[in-house]
């Protein structure tokens, strides 16, 4: 039975589970219906800041991982990863307690992303959330599940793949939108998701 501590609307849980073949103790953040409207309020504030700065021809803030990871959890029922004890790799973003799968969440609010991966990034499943969604930028998003081999085998220069660069301790970066979704014809697993409805 997981320990839970209520923090506002979300809950912090500690569970025992298997991550990449290793039994671990995971601290996870779970969300409630209340978080859906709170998420939309935060999204609207971020959008206001982004558009306000753009009008001053200033550099705009990147799309926050907190918004994308929580949106994915509200959509999928997964839980946001906080910490891990027990020795497994802990560079993933969310965890599905029903399937015991570690998930990597990448997202973009512009037409063409530039996604980077840390040298220790590891996951069972990887998802890309398109918040640009043909220029709507209203909080709705399309969800893409990207085959792992397409990420790991992506050529990031003339001689190296993403996996090659990871093994050299580098942070490979490329556009998932252009290089994988568009070139490989990946279809979304969900369209126009609105987590607040």
C-alpha positions as CSV (number, residue, x, y, z in Angstrom):
1,X,0.0,0.0,0.0
2,X,1.6,3.3,-1.0
3,X,2.2,6.1,1.5
4,X,0.5,9.3,0.5
5,X,0.8,12.9,1.6
6,X,-1.7,15.4,0.4
7,X,-0.1,18.6,-0.9
8,X,-2.9,21.0,-2.2
9,X,-4.6,19.0,-4.9
10,X,-1.9,16.6,-6.0
11,X,-0.7,13.7,-3.9
12,X,2.9,12.5,-3.3
13,X,3.1,8.7,-3.2
14,X,6.0,6.4,-2.3
15,X,5.7,3.0,-4.0
16,X,7.9,-0.1,-4.5
17,X,8.3,-1.0,-8.2
18,X,10.6,-2.5,-10.8
19,X,12.5,0.1,-12.9
20,X,14.7,-1.2,-15.7
21,X,14.9,-4.6,-14.0
22,X,15.8,-3.2,-10.5
23,X,13.5,-3.2,-7.5
24,X,13.3,0.5,-6.3
25,X,11.4,2.8,-4.1
26,X,9.8,5.6,-6.2
27,X,8.4,8.9,-5.1
28,X,5.7,10.0,-7.5
29,X,3.3,12.9,-7.8
30,X,-0.3,11.9,-8.7
31,X,-3.0,14.4,-9.8
32,X,-6.7,14.9,-9.2
33,X,-9.5,16.5,-11.2
34,X,-8.8,19.8,-9.4
35,X,-5.3,19.9,-11.1
36,X,-6.9,20.1,-14.5
37,X,-8.3,23.6,-14.1
38,X,-5.1,24.7,-12.2
39,X,-3.0,23.4,-15.1
40,X,-5.0,25.5,-17.5
41,X,-4.6,28.6,-15.4
42,X,-0.8,28.1,-15.3
43,X,-0.7,27.5,-19.1
44,X,-2.6,30.7,-19.7
45,X,-0.2,32.7,-17.5
46,X,2.8,31.2,-19.4
47,X,1.2,32.0,-22.7
48,X,0.6,35.6,-21.6
49,X,4.2,36.0,-20.6
50,X,5.4,34.4,-23.8
51,X,3.3,36.7,-26.1
52,X,4.0,39.7,-23.9
53,X,7.8,39.3,-24.2
54,X,7.5,38.5,-27.9
55,X,5.8,41.9,-28.5
56,X,8.9,43.5,-27.0
57,X,11.1,41.5,-29.4
58,X,12.5,39.7,-26.3
59,X,13.6,36.1,-26.0
60,X,10.6,34.1,-24.9
61,X,10.6,31.4,-22.2
62,X,10.9,27.8,-23.2
63,X,7.9,25.6,-22.6
64,X,8.2,24.4,-19.0
65,X,8.7,20.8,-18.3
66,X,6.3,21.1,-15.4
67,X,3.5,22.0,-17.8
68,X,4.2,19.3,-20.3
69,X,4.8,16.5,-17.8
70,X,1.7,17.3,-15.8
71,X,-0.4,17.6,-18.9
72,X,0.8,14.1,-20.0
73,X,-0.1,12.7,-16.5
74,X,-3.6,14.3,-16.6
75,X,-4.1,12.8,-20.1
76,X,-2.6,9.3,-19.5
77,X,-3.0,8.6,-15.7
78,X,0.7,8.3,-15.3
79,X,2.4,9.9,-12.3
80,X,5.2,12.5,-12.3
81,X,8.6,11.2,-11.2
82,X,10.2,13.0,-8.3
83,X,12.9,10.7,-6.9
84,X,14.1,7.1,-6.7
85,X,16.0,5.0,-4.1
86,X,17.5,1.7,-5.1
87,X,20.1,2.1,-7.8
88,X,18.1,2.3,-11.1
89,X,18.6,5.1,-13.7
90,X,16.4,8.0,-12.7
91,X,16.5,10.3,-15.7
92,X,12.9,9.7,-16.9
93,X,10.0,12.1,-16.4
94,X,6.8,10.1,-15.6
95,X,5.9,6.6,-14.5
96,X,2.9,4.5,-15.4
97,X,2.1,2.4,-12.3
98,X,-0.4,0.2,-14.2
99,X,2.3,-1.0,-16.7
100,X,5.4,-0.3,-14.6
101,X,6.9,1.7,-17.5
102,X,9.3,4.6,-17.2
103,X,8.3,7.4,-19.6
104,X,10.2,10.3,-21.2
105,X,8.1,13.3,-22.1
106,X,9.3,15.9,-24.7
107,X,7.2,18.8,-25.9
108,X,7.2,21.9,-28.0
109,X,5.1,25.0,-28.3
110,X,6.6,26.1,-31.7
111,X,6.3,24.7,-35.2
112,X,9.8,23.1,-35.2
113,X,11.3,21.9,-31.9
114,X,15.0,21.4,-31.0
115,X,14.9,18.6,-28.5
116,X,18.0,17.6,-26.5
117,X,18.7,14.4,-24.6
118,X,21.0,14.1,-21.6
119,X,23.8,11.5,-21.8
120,X,22.0,9.4,-19.1
121,X,18.5,9.7,-20.4
122,X,16.8,6.3,-20.4
123,X,13.1,5.3,-20.7
124,X,10.8,2.5,-21.6
125,X,8.4,4.7,-23.7
126,X,8.9,8.1,-25.2
127,X,6.1,10.6,-26.0
128,X,6.2,13.9,-27.8
129,X,3.5,16.5,-27.0
130,X,2.8,19.1,-29.7
131,X,1.3,22.2,-28.0
132,X,1.8,24.3,-31.1
133,X,-0.9,22.2,-32.8
134,X,-0.9,24.1,-36.1
135,X,-0.6,27.5,-34.3
136,X,-3.5,27.2,-32.0
137,X,-1.4,27.5,-28.8
138,X,-4.6,27.2,-26.7
139,X,-3.4,24.5,-24.3
140,X,-4.6,21.6,-26.4
141,X,-2.0,19.2,-27.7
142,X,-1.4,16.2,-29.9
143,X,0.3,13.2,-28.4
144,X,2.8,11.1,-30.3
145,X,4.4,7.9,-29.1
146,X,7.8,7.7,-30.8
147,X,9.4,4.3,-31.5
148,X,12.6,4.1,-29.4
149,X,14.8,2.9,-32.3
150,X,13.9,6.1,-34.3
151,X,15.3,8.2,-31.4
152,X,18.4,6.1,-30.7
153,X,19.3,5.6,-34.4
154,X,18.7,9.3,-35.4
155,X,21.8,10.7,-37.2
156,X,22.8,13.9,-35.5
157,X,25.9,14.4,-37.7
158,X,27.5,12.7,-40.6
159,X,28.9,9.8,-38.6
160,X,27.1,9.6,-35.3
161,X,23.7,8.6,-34.1
162,X,21.9,10.0,-31.0
163,X,23.0,6.9,-29.1
164,X,26.6,7.3,-30.2
165,X,26.7,10.8,-28.8
166,X,25.1,9.8,-25.5
167,X,27.8,7.2,-25.0
168,X,30.4,10.0,-25.5
169,X,28.7,11.9,-22.6
170,X,27.2,14.6,-25.0
171,X,23.7,16.1,-25.2
172,X,22.5,15.2,-28.7
173,X,19.8,17.5,-30.1
174,X,17.6,17.4,-33.1
175,X,14.0,18.2,-34.2
176,X,11.6,15.4,-33.4
177,X,8.9,17.2,-35.4
178,X,11.0,17.5,-38.6
179,X,13.3,14.5,-38.4
180,X,10.9,11.8,-37.1
181,X,7.2,12.8,-37.0
182,X,7.1,14.5,-40.5
183,X,9.8,12.4,-42.2
184,X,8.5,9.0,-40.9
185,X,4.8,9.9,-41.1
186,X,4.1,9.2,-37.4
187,X,0.5,9.7,-36.5
188,X,-0.6,11.0,-33.1
189,X,-2.1,8.5,-30.7
190,X,-4.4,11.4,-29.5
191,X,-5.4,14.7,-31.1
192,X,-6.5,18.0,-29.7
193,X,-6.3,16.8,-26.1
194,X,-7.7,19.3,-23.6
195,X,-6.9,18.1,-20.1
196,X,-9.1,20.8,-18.4
197,X,-12.3,19.5,-20.0
